[in-house]
């Protein structure tokens, strides 16, 4: 059984930084893509960043500000968020593609004040 648990959200002023963490439990392979999504009120959930096979991709809106990283030995994935903007306010979700089956964490709230 795969489970994901996010942590690290909170309230930060515009221009500040936060680091989100996601702990994955279960039989995880380093080849399983892991990603961060976010969802704001009234909007669809959107992909923020994904890492797989040593490569990473980012949404245009966060490129250059956010960095996704992964520690396969610890089954952890991180999202370092710098130069935060009010429009980054959302619930951030960790996602794992486990051999075709999608798993989600419970989400962590990130609020950026102007």
Buried (B, 14 or more C-beta within 10 A) or exposed (E): EBEBEBEBBEEBEEEBEBBBBBBBEEEBEEEBBBBBBBBEEEEEBEBBBBBBEEEBEBBEEBEEBBBBEBEBEEBBBBBBBBEBBEEBBBBBBBBBBBEEEEBEBEBBEBBBEE
